[in-house]
């Protein structure tokens, strides 16, 4: 069962003063509502909390069966019925309809307007009639491009929005029938269209395809409607005939439920083909398609007639746009509207399904309704569902999915977002009597109610009971023109910031309890704000600033929750606190430092945050930190002085065993804030680890490494280098492992500290020949190699201390060769590698012999390899392979004459001939 919170997403409501019972209604951009009743469409101005007012009205050809508005092009399109015939008409320039009797122009689609008539089309409403060979059943407008998709039996017709340029000052909106999508054996009940994505729904089936441009494996668009795609025909002819025979004998063939995602949906059995009808081949917008989703549901076999209880409804494609990354001051880097994510929703009466359909197709959420639904609308923030007597508001995961599409750093230590898989919940189930239809635009929900005859007197007596709210902020405005029996309501949704604040207040009921309920509600509040920010183009500057502040605040609340938990998700403390913008001092000030039985209590999440934050060289002062009851403000919690000697406290000994990283970070903070000197800190760790003055414990080495990472200003860099390299060399020469596990690996240090450089590639080749080294041994070696490869290390200072590290071992050899390389002794290094590790010579040359040292390829390496090949021996094949690679490089670098001069006089001509030929031809090749 979906969890229900008693929140208040709905605000004030009012009744639309329409005169006749609506047949259809829809929103019109940011400020209008269209209501079709009888043979007329009324437009109402909708502005914030004010009463909606009639704006204009215009007559239709007949009763309106379907109605849709396109913000792109600002036009209204309707399917109208008259004398049992249906018509498709678009109403353009409707904002210039001054009065109901104002003049209206009517023209056919594609009709060119002559110059003298252009002024009439510019200054008054005009209607575009779009004839079809078959009756239109449903319509959908692309919210981005304004293209119109029309559903007919077994096919969809695409009308591309275009403009006729009349002159420099005026262009006329028009359509062009550009594509027909044939889908055999399907009668579309609803369709939805968005930038090439097409969703079509029958009573029990949903199909989603993506129209694409450009060639695909030589496929072309079919230009004749009788051509079909035989590869994916619904059934073989024989089977089809057999089924028809069975049905004629009073049998009903029911196919089993089926869900096919991605390419597998091609196996649905539906035959889909494209027929180009408009633009020239080279200008076609869509030339082929890609299958994305097919879903089939089973009918209720208890009745011969298809029951309404299992018919699908409310098909909708919901786009979320990428309007540019938000900067710290809330400004957008780009305002261009670009599709970021697309979601598809459809529903059975008791279950709703929400899919993500852009980069991957997957089922995100399943909504179980407490009673039979009639219609639903999906928004980036909520799913609104109506039953016969309730308006229900469910949360959605669209912003969570879109955030992961938009930001590659999501779900790392830098950024986090509640998971898409998190259970959805109901924020409100609001009483309404006789709900029939719903639509949504901007921050308004439009509801049509029609009470049963016996309920009408009660509604007249107490109209306020239609929307039961304890919240005193709800104001019900009912104009006197409201007609008994039915009403069309505008329900205003409250602002995201206001609802966010209510959710935060609600979450405080769980604050003292370590349950997932608090995190769930805070996550919902966080996603609500995320969704609002993703549509930042619709926000006022002040509202955007409020949302950004709420976003940071929600991150702080989530960080607080995860910091108190000791679970598998406690690591989320770090990214949420980072996104909150709180300094470490502010985070620690929020922490509840409860002491029980004289012992400090803290959980894994907070420790994870503290350790990572300290190791990441944060650009913030640490002098306000309250680490473990304020180590920095009160150093005596860790360190005491007795007769001039440093003495670690019992708490320090406890941290050494349980949280050595936390202890190192704390002492580092004390040193940065001048609470302990360099020599005192070294002495502290030696005493703490019970080592004499001549023995260096690993925890002290960890502290020195942390000093390098933190870049403390008072530390003399070369002295710190000397301490570390001396210890690395001593342990390597003695093959002495560290007394405790190092807090950081060489990889950690390379990633966190610029003083540790990337180890040269040829070093890895050299080291790989030593299979006897254990893990601790290689870690010390890698750290020493990384320091030598770093930009800050003084190579000359280390040479006198390398003597204990023998070149007889691969480890010692690598360090010696590295140092000689940094001193630019390349020829000596080549000799050493040719003798000890020939397989590393070419990687060494590729990395080191560049620019002014490139001549060593043919002046040093080439003759040395030739000489050693002459001598033969067990390394002959290695030398020969290296010679071939060297010749390939030299042939590229030198001119033919110079290349011939560097070759050995006693060489075999056939061996060198391919390289000579390449050298001679390279000019013509370039």
Secondary structure as GFF3:
##gff-version 3
##sequence-region A 1 926
A	DSSP	beta_strand	3	4	.	.	.	ID=ss1
A	DSSP	beta_strand	10	15	.	.	.	ID=ss2
A	DSSP	beta_strand	24	28	.	.	.	ID=ss3
A	DSSP	beta_strand	32	37	.	.	.	ID=ss4
A	DSSP	beta_strand	40	45	.	.	.	ID=ss5
A	DSSP	beta_strand	53	59	.	.	.	ID=ss6
A	DSSP	beta_strand	63	70	.	.	.	ID=ss7
A	DSSP	beta_strand	75	82	.	.	.	ID=ss8
A	DSSP	beta_strand	85	92	.	.	.	ID=ss9
A	DSSP	three_ten_helix	94	96	.	.	.	ID=ss10
A	DSSP	beta_strand	105	108	.	.	.	ID=ss11
A	DSSP	three_ten_helix	115	117	.	.	.	ID=ss12
A	DSSP	alpha_helix	118	123	.	.	.	ID=ss13
A	DSSP	beta_strand	126	129	.	.	.	ID=ss14
A	DSSP	beta_strand	138	141	.	.	.	ID=ss15
A	DSSP	beta_strand	148	167	.	.	.	ID=ss16
A	DSSP	beta_strand	170	187	.	.	.	ID=ss17
A	DSSP	beta_strand	190	194	.	.	.	ID=ss18
A	DSSP	beta_strand	197	201	.	.	.	ID=ss19
A	DSSP	beta_strand	205	212	.	.	.	ID=ss20
A	DSSP	three_ten_helix	230	232	.	.	.	ID=ss21
A	DSSP	alpha_helix	237	248	.	.	.	ID=ss22
A	DSSP	beta_strand	258	261	.	.	.	ID=ss23
A	DSSP	three_ten_helix	262	268	.	.	.	ID=ss24
A	DSSP	beta_strand	272	276	.	.	.	ID=ss25
A	DSSP	three_ten_helix	281	283	.	.	.	ID=ss26
A	DSSP	beta_strand	288	296	.	.	.	ID=ss27
A	DSSP	three_ten_helix	308	310	.	.	.	ID=ss28
A	DSSP	beta_strand	313	322	.	.	.	ID=ss29
A	DSSP	beta_strand	338	347	.	.	.	ID=ss30
A	DSSP	beta_strand	351	357	.	.	.	ID=ss31
A	DSSP	beta_strand	361	368	.	.	.	ID=ss32
A	DSSP	beta_strand	375	378	.	.	.	ID=ss33
A	DSSP	beta_strand	382	386	.	.	.	ID=ss34
A	DSSP	beta_strand	390	395	.	.	.	ID=ss35
A	DSSP	alpha_helix	398	406	.	.	.	ID=ss36
A	DSSP	beta_strand	425	431	.	.	.	ID=ss37
A	DSSP	beta_strand	435	441	.	.	.	ID=ss38
A	DSSP	beta_strand	444	450	.	.	.	ID=ss39
A	DSSP	alpha_helix	453	461	.	.	.	ID=ss40
A	DSSP	three_ten_helix	463	466	.	.	.	ID=ss41
A	DSSP	beta_strand	476	477	.	.	.	ID=ss42
A	DSSP	beta_strand	486	493	.	.	.	ID=ss43
A	DSSP	alpha_helix	496	507	.	.	.	ID=ss44
A	DSSP	three_ten_helix	508	510	.	.	.	ID=ss45
A	DSSP	alpha_helix	516	534	.	.	.	ID=ss46
A	DSSP	three_ten_helix	536	538	.	.	.	ID=ss47
A	DSSP	alpha_helix	541	564	.	.	.	ID=ss48
A	DSSP	alpha_helix	572	580	.	.	.	ID=ss49
A	DSSP	alpha_helix	584	590	.	.	.	ID=ss50
A	DSSP	beta_strand	595	596	.	.	.	ID=ss51
A	DSSP	beta_strand	599	600	.	.	.	ID=ss52
A	DSSP	alpha_helix	604	615	.	.	.	ID=ss53
A	DSSP	three_ten_helix	635	637	.	.	.	ID=ss54
A	DSSP	beta_strand	639	642	.	.	.	ID=ss55
A	DSSP	beta_strand	645	648	.	.	.	ID=ss56
A	DSSP	alpha_helix	650	658	.	.	.	ID=ss57
A	DSSP	alpha_helix	660	672	.	.	.	ID=ss58
A	DSSP	alpha_helix	678	688	.	.	.	ID=ss59
A	DSSP	alpha_helix	698	710	.	.	.	ID=ss60
A	DSSP	alpha_helix	717	734	.	.	.	ID=ss61
A	DSSP	alpha_helix	746	752	.	.	.	ID=ss62
A	DSSP	alpha_helix	761	767	.	.	.	ID=ss63
A	DSSP	alpha_helix	775	789	.	.	.	ID=ss64
A	DSSP	alpha_helix	795	799	.	.	.	ID=ss65
A	DSSP	alpha_helix	810	822	.	.	.	ID=ss66
A	DSSP	alpha_helix	826	836	.	.	.	ID=ss67
A	DSSP	three_ten_helix	838	840	.	.	.	ID=ss68
A	DSSP	alpha_helix	841	848	.	.	.	ID=ss69
A	DSSP	three_ten_helix	851	853	.	.	.	ID=ss70
A	DSSP	alpha_helix	856	856	.	.	.	ID=ss71
A	DSSP	pi_helix	857	861	.	.	.	ID=ss72
A	DSSP	alpha_helix	862	871	.	.	.	ID=ss73
A	DSSP	alpha_helix	876	893	.	.	.	ID=ss74
A	DSSP	alpha_helix	896	902	.	.	.	ID=ss75
A	DSSP	alpha_helix	909	925	.	.	.	ID=ss76
###
